[in-house]
Amino acid sequence: MLLTISTTHRPATDLGYLLHKNPQRLHSQAFGFGQAHVFYPEAREDLCTAALLLEVDPIGLVRKSGPSGEGFALEQYVNDRPYVASSFLSVALGQFFRTAMTGRSKDRQELADTAIPYEIRLPVLPCRGGETVLRRLFEPLGYAVCAERLALDEAFPAWGDSAYFDVTLSIKARLADILRHLYVLIPVLDQDKHYWIGDDEVEKLLRHGEGWLDAHPDKELIARRYLKSFKGLTAQAMERLSDGTSEPDPVREGGQEETLERKINLNQQRLEWVIATLKRLGAKSVVDMGCGEGKLIGLMAKDIDFDRISGCDVSVRALEIARERLNFDRMPEFQQQRITLMQSALTYRDKRLTGYDAATVIEVIEHLEPDRVDAFARSLFEYAKPGVVILTTPNAEYNALFENLPSGKFRHPDHRFEWTRAEFEAWAQATAVRFGYAVTFDTIGQVDERLGAPTQAGIFRKL
C-alpha cells in the first residue's frame, strides 16, 4: 500500500525537514505486520514528494495470531489487507512521522507553523459508503477531493465497481494537521482495524482529533467508525467532544505566571517540597497528573527512592516536550523502564492511573472549568484511588503582593479560578470526607502574616 505527500512550496525539499526524514536516504522500519519504507521519488526545489510504502505480510500475520475460526478457509490468506490503505498504514504513519504530527521542526519551525500547499495521493483507498462518505469526511476540513472508483477487475468489467478509490487530496494547511487527519480518517473510511479496540483508543482519537474533530459536522460518524461501533467507547468520545472538555492546553510553564513567581523562586520551592513530601511518606510509585513539560518527573528520575514514575497530560505537545527534556530516547534502558508518559484527560476515568502509591497534582486544578472539578475529584479519588494525593494550587489572597498583577486578575490567563485559603480548605476537607481520605495542609513559599503563603497544599491520605 502506498501514500504520497507532495508540495510545490519553494524550496520544496524543506519537506524533508518537516517530516524529519532526509530526502537523500531510504528509511525502513520493521513492524509486526510487515515492512515499511519512506523514500522520496522526487526531490527538487520546485516539487518534492515523500512516499510511504507498506508491505504487509498476511501469511506472517496468520502465523503470529493463529487461525481465528471465522470466515472461509482462505480468507486469512486471500484478502485486501496487503494492498489497500487501512489501519496498518495509520500505524506506520504514526511511527514514521510521530514528531511531524506534533507540529515541531527543529530547523524549520516557522514553516511547520505555516499553511502551505500539499497534494496527498492514496492509490487504493477503501471507502465504505462510497465517494459520498469520502467527501463528507475530507471536504469540511478544506480538502479538494478527486476520486476515481476502481473496478473489481479491469479484465472483467461486467463484475462492476469496487469499494476502492484512487484518491487525490489537495489542501493548503499545516503538515501536522494533514497527518493527523489521515491518521484518523483512513481507518474510518476502511471501517476496520487490525488490532484490539480498548479504552485507550478513545484517548488516541481525541489526541489526534484535537483542534478539528469537535467542529467536524460528521464527528459522530468518525467516532463510531474509528471505535468500531463499540457503543460505550463511542458514547464516551462523543460526551467529551460535545461538552468541550478537551481541557485547556496544559503547556503552562513560562509566561505571566512564571514571570510573577520567578523573583521568589516559587516553582523550584514547590518541586523540592513535593519531592521531600513524597520521600517522607515513603512513596515508591508516583503518577504526576497534569505533568506538563516534565520538570517534576525529571527530578524524580534522578532519585533512586522512586521505583516507578509516570506522567500524564491531556496535551500531546506537552508530552513531546517532556520526552525531549528527559532525553527519553537516549536514557539507559533501566531508566526507560522506570518512567512512563501517557496522554490522558484528568476529568475521565483511566485504568492506567490506578495502582500508584501517590499521585501529584501540582498547579493543575485551577486550569479546570469549575463545573469539571467534581469530575476530576471522582476520577482521582474514587477511581484512581492512590494511597496519597499531593495537590497544590495558588493562594488567591497572596496575589495582592505581586507588584505587576492588576487587582482581580489571575496569575495565569488560563486559570479558570483561584481559591482563597478558606475556599481551598473547605473543598479539600469535603472531598476527603466524601472519598475516604484524611487531609492535612501545608504552605510553600514565604508566608505573609496577613495573606499567607503564595502556594497552598493539601496532603490527602487514604483511610
C-alpha positions in Angstrom: 0.0 0.0 0.0 1.2 3.5 -0.8 0.7 7.1 0.4 2.5 10.1 -1.2 2.7 13.6 0.1 3.9 16.3 -2.3 4.4 20.1 -2.1 5.4 22.8 -4.5 6.2 25.3 -1.8 9.8 26.6 -2.5 12.2 25.2 -1.6 10.1 22.1 -1.8 12.9 20.0 -0.4 12.2 21.5 3.0 9.5 18.8 3.2 12.4 16.6 4.5 12.8 18.9 7.5 9.1 18.9 8.2 8.8 15.1 8.1 12.2 14.6 9.9 13.3 12.3 7.1 16.3 13.1 4.9 15.3 13.0 1.1 18.7 11.5 0.3 18.1 8.3 2.3 15.8 5.3 2.3 14.2 5.0 5.7 13.0 1.5 6.6 11.3 0.0 9.7 10.1 -3.4 10.6 6.6 -3.8 12.1 4.9 -6.9 13.5 2.7 -7.0 10.4 5.4 -6.3 7.7 8.0 -3.8 6.5 7.6 -0.1 5.8 9.8 2.4 3.9 9.9 6.1 3.4 11.6 7.5 0.3 11.5 10.5 -2.0 10.8 9.7 -5.7 11.1 13.4 -6.4 13.2 16.0 -4.5 13.6 19.2 -6.5 13.4 22.8 -5.4 10.0 23.2 -7.2 8.5 19.8 -6.3 9.2 17.3 -3.6 7.3 14.1 -2.9 7.6 11.8 0.1 6.3 8.3 -0.3 5.3 5.8 2.5 5.3 2.3 1.2 4.0 -0.5 3.4 4.4 -4.2 2.7 2.0 -6.3 4.8 2.8 -10.0 5.2 -0.6 -11.7 5.5 0.8 -15.1 6.0 3.1 -13.9 8.8 0.1 -12.3 10.5 -1.8 -15.6 10.5 1.2 -17.5 11.8 1.6 -15.0 14.6 -2.1 -14.8 15.7 -3.2 -18.2 14.8 -6.5 -19.1 12.9 -9.5 -17.1 14.1 -12.0 -19.7 13.2 -14.1 -17.1 11.3 -14.8 -16.9 7.6 -13.9 -19.4 4.9 -10.6 -21.3 4.9 -8.6 -19.0 2.6 -9.9 -15.7 3.9 -7.0 -15.1 6.2 -4.5 -15.5 3.4 -6.5 -14.1 0.5 -7.8 -10.6 1.4 -7.3 -6.9 0.5 -5.1 -6.1 3.6 -1.7 -6.0 1.8 -3.0 -3.7 -1.0 -5.3 -1.0 0.5 -4.8 1.9 2.8 -6.0 0.8 6.3 -5.2 0.9 10.0 -1.8 -0.8 9.1 -1.0 2.4 7.2 -2.1 4.6 10.0 0.2 2.8 12.5 3.1 3.2 10.1 2.2 6.8 9.6 2.2 7.4 13.3 5.5 5.7 13.8 7.5 7.3 11.0 6.1 10.8 11.3 5.5 10.9 15.1 7.4 14.2 15.6 5.9 15.8 12.5 2.4 15.1 13.8 3.2 17.3 16.8 3.9 20.3 14.6 7.5 20.6 15.7 10.5 21.1 13.5 13.9 21.9 15.0 15.2 23.5 11.8 12.0 24.9 10.1 9.6 25.7 12.9 8.2 28.8 11.2 7.5 26.7 8.1 5.9 23.9 10.3 3.5 26.6 11.6 2.6 27.8 8.1 -0.1 26.6 5.9 1.4 25.6 2.5 0.1 23.7 -0.5 0.1 19.9 -0.4 -1.2 17.1 -2.6 -1.8 13.7 -1.0 -2.4 10.6 -3.0 -3.8 7.3 -1.9 -3.9 5.0 -5.0 -6.1 2.3 -3.3 -8.3 3.7 -0.5 -11.3 1.7 0.8 -14.4 3.9 1.0 -17.1 2.1 2.8 -20.2 4.2 1.9 -18.7 5.3 -1.4 -17.5 8.7 -2.6 -20.2 10.5 -0.7 -18.7 9.5 2.7 -15.2 10.3 1.4 -16.3 13.8 0.6 -18.2 14.2 3.8 -15.1 13.4 5.8 -12.5 15.5 4.0 -14.3 18.5 2.4 -15.3 20.1 5.7 -11.6 20.2 6.6 -10.8 22.2 3.5 -9.6 19.5 1.1 -10.4 19.4 -2.6 -11.2 15.8 -3.4 -10.5 14.0 -6.6 -11.7 10.3 -6.5 -11.8 7.7 -9.2 -13.6 4.5 -8.4 -11.6 1.3 -9.2 -13.1 -1.7 -11.0 -13.1 -5.0 -9.2 -11.2 -6.4 -12.2 -10.3 -4.4 -15.3 -10.2 -7.6 -17.3 -13.8 -8.4 -16.3 -15.8 -5.1 -16.4 -19.0 -6.9 -16.0 -18.1 -7.6 -12.4 -18.7 -3.9 -11.7 -17.1 -1.4 -9.5 -15.3 -2.0 -6.2 -15.4 -0.1 -2.9 -11.9 1.2 -3.6 -10.9 4.6 -5.0 -7.8 6.2 -6.3 -7.9 9.4 -4.3 -6.0 12.7 -4.6 -6.5 15.3 -1.8 -5.3 18.9 -2.3 -5.1 21.5 0.5 -3.2 24.4 1.9 -2.6 23.6 5.5 -0.1 22.8 8.2 1.6 19.4 7.6 0.9 18.3 11.2 -2.8 18.8 10.7 -2.8 16.8 7.5 -1.0 13.9 9.1 -3.5 13.8 12.0 -6.4 13.9 9.6 -5.0 11.0 7.7 -4.2 9.0 10.8 -7.8 9.1 12.0 -9.8 9.1 8.7 -8.0 6.3 6.8 -9.3 3.6 9.2 -12.6 5.4 9.4 -13.1 5.1 5.7 -12.0 1.4 5.8 -14.3 0.8 8.8 -12.0 -1.7 10.2 -8.9 -2.1 12.4 -6.3 -4.8 12.7 -5.9 -4.6 16.4 -8.0 -4.8 19.6 -10.0 -1.7 20.5 -9.8 -0.7 24.1 -10.3 2.3 26.3 -7.0 3.9 25.2 -8.4 4.1 21.7 -10.7 6.9 22.8 -7.7 8.9 24.1 -5.9 8.3 20.8 -8.9 9.6 18.8 -9.2 12.7 20.9 -5.5 13.3 20.8 -5.2 13.2 17.1 -8.6 14.9 16.7 -7.6 17.8 18.9 -8.4 21.1 17.2 -10.6 19.8 14.4 -12.7 16.8 15.3 -15.0 18.6 17.8 -16.1 21.1 15.0 -16.5 18.4 12.3 -20.1 18.0 11.1 -19.7 14.2 11.0 -17.8 13.8 14.2 -20.3 11.2 15.4 -19.7 9.1 12.3 -16.0 9.4 12.7 -16.0 8.4 16.3 -18.3 5.5 15.7 -16.3 4.1 12.9 -12.9 4.8 14.5 -14.1 2.9 17.6 -15.6 0.0 15.5 -19.1 0.8 16.7 -18.4 0.0 20.3 -21.3 1.9 21.9 -19.7 2.6 25.3 -16.5 3.9 23.8 -18.4 5.9 21.2 -20.6 7.5 23.8 -17.6 8.4 25.9 -15.8 10.0 23.0 -19.0 11.9 22.0 -19.5 13.2 25.5 -16.0 14.5 25.7 -16.3 16.1 22.2 -19.7 17.7 22.9 -19.1 19.1 26.4 -16.0 20.9 25.4 -13.8 19.1 28.0 -10.8 18.5 25.9 -9.3 20.6 28.7 -7.1 23.7 28.3 -3.6 23.2 26.8 -1.5 22.5 29.8 1.8 23.6 28.5 1.7 26.2 31.2 5.3 26.8 32.1 6.6 30.2 31.2 4.6 33.4 30.5 2.9 35.6 33.1 2.8 33.1 36.0 6.5 32.2 35.8 7.5 35.9 35.5 5.5 36.8 38.6 6.9 33.9 40.6 10.5 34.0 39.4 11.6 36.6 42.0 10.6 34.4 44.9 11.8 31.2 43.1 8.4 29.6 43.8 8.4 26.9 41.2 11.6 25.4 42.4 10.4 25.6 46.0 7.2 23.8 45.0 9.1 21.0 43.3 11.6 20.5 46.1 8.7 20.4 48.6 6.8 17.8 46.6 9.9 15.6 46.4 10.6 15.9 50.1 7.0 15.1 51.0 6.9 12.1 48.7 10.0 10.7 50.3 8.8 11.4 53.8 5.6 9.5 53.1 7.6 6.6 51.6 6.0 6.7 48.2 7.8 4.4 45.7 5.4 4.6 42.7 4.2 8.1 41.7 2.0 9.4 38.9 2.2 13.1 38.2 -1.2 14.2 36.9 -1.0 17.1 34.5 2.7 16.7 34.3 3.2 19.4 31.6 6.7 19.6 30.4 8.0 17.1 32.9 10.0 19.1 35.4 8.8 17.1 38.4 9.3 13.8 36.6 12.9 14.9 35.8 13.7 15.4 39.5 12.1 12.1 40.5 14.1 10.3 37.8 17.3 11.4 39.5 16.2 9.9 42.8 16.6 6.2 43.3 14.0 6.2 46.0 11.3 6.2 43.3 10.9 2.8 41.6 8.0 3.7 39.2 7.4 7.2 37.8 4.6 8.1 35.4 3.4 11.4 34.0 0.1 12.0 32.3 -1.2 15.1 30.5 -4.0 15.9 28.0 -1.6 17.7 25.7 0.4 15.7 23.2 2.7 18.7 22.7 3.5 18.9 26.4 4.4 15.2 26.5 6.6 15.5 23.5 8.5 18.4 25.2 8.7 16.3 28.3 10.3 13.5 26.3 12.9 15.9 24.9 13.5 17.4 28.3 14.2 14.0 29.8 16.3 12.9 26.8 14.0 9.9 27.0 15.1 8.1 23.8 18.7 8.3 25.0 18.1 7.1 28.5 19.6 3.9 29.8 17.2 1.0 29.5 16.7 0.7 33.3 15.6 4.4 33.3 13.2 3.9 30.4 11.6 1.1 32.3 11.1 3.3 35.4 9.4 6.1 33.5 6.1 6.2 31.6 4.5 9.2 29.8 0.9 8.9 28.7 -1.8 11.1 27.3 -4.9 11.2 29.4 -7.6 13.7 30.4 -7.8 14.3 34.2 -11.6 14.5 34.3 -12.2 11.0 33.0 -11.6 7.5 34.4 -8.4 5.9 33.2 -7.4 2.5 34.5 -3.8 3.3 33.7 -3.7 5.8 36.6 -4.6 3.2 39.2 -2.2 1.3 41.5 0.2 4.1 42.5 1.4 4.8 46.0 1.0 8.5 45.3 -0.4 11.0 42.8 0.8 14.6 42.5 -1.4 17.3 41.1 0.8 20.4 41.0 -0.7 23.7 40.0 -3.3 21.9 37.8 -6.7 22.1 39.3 -7.1 25.9 38.7 -6.8 25.2 35.0 -10.1 23.2 35.0 -13.5 24.8 34.5 -15.2 25.0 37.9 -18.0 22.7 36.7 -15.4 20.0 35.9 -13.7 20.0 39.3 -16.2 17.4 40.6 -15.4 15.1 37.6 -11.7 15.5 38.3 -12.2 14.6 42.0 -14.1 11.5 41.1 -11.6 10.3 38.6 -8.7 10.9 41.1 -10.1 9.9 44.5 -12.9 7.5 43.6 -11.4 5.6 40.6 -7.6 6.0 40.6 -7.5 5.8 44.5 -3.8 6.4 45.2 -2.6 5.9 48.7 -1.6 9.6 48.8 -2.6 12.6 46.8 -0.4 15.8 46.9 -2.3 18.8 45.5 -1.0 22.4 45.2 -2.8 25.5 44.0 -2.2 29.2 44.1 -3.4 31.2 47.2 -5.5 34.0 45.7 -5.1 36.2 48.7 -1.3 36.4 48.1 -1.8 37.9 44.6 -2.0 41.4 46.2 1.7 41.1 46.9 2.7 40.7 43.2 3.5 44.2 42.0 2.8 43.7 38.3 -0.5 41.8 38.8 -3.6 44.0 38.5 -6.2 43.7 41.2 -8.8 41.0 40.4 -6.6 39.3 37.8 -5.4 35.7 38.0 -1.7 34.8 37.9 -2.1 33.0 34.5 -4.6 33.8 31.7 -5.5 30.1 31.5 -6.6 29.9 35.2 -10.3 29.4 35.5 -10.4 30.2 39.2 -8.0 30.8 42.1 -9.0 29.8 45.6 -8.5 31.7 48.9 -7.2 29.6 51.8 -10.7 29.2 53.3 -12.1 28.1 49.9 -9.4 25.6 49.3 -9.6 24.1 52.7 -13.4 23.8 52.5 -13.2 22.0 49.2 -10.3 19.7 50.4 -12.0 18.7 53.6 -15.3 18.0 51.9 -13.5 15.9 49.2 -11.6 14.0 51.8 -14.7 13.1 53.7 -16.6 12.1 50.6 -14.0 9.7 49.3 -12.5 8.3 52.5 -9.3 10.3 52.9 -7.8 12.4 55.6 -6.3 15.7 54.6 -3.7 18.0 56.2 -2.5 21.3 54.8 0.9 22.9 54.3 2.3 26.1 52.7 5.0 26.7 50.1 7.0 29.9 49.9 7.5 32.8 52.3 4.5 33.3 54.5 2.9 36.7 54.8 1.4 37.3 58.3 -1.9 38.7 56.8 -2.1 37.0 53.4 -0.5 33.6 53.9 1.9 31.8 51.5 1.9 32.1 47.7 1.1 28.4 47.3 -1.2 26.2 49.4 -1.0 22.5 49.5 -3.2 19.6 50.6 -1.9 16.2 51.5 -4.6 13.5 51.3 -4.0 10.1 52.8 -6.3 7.1 52.1 -8.0 5.9 55.3 
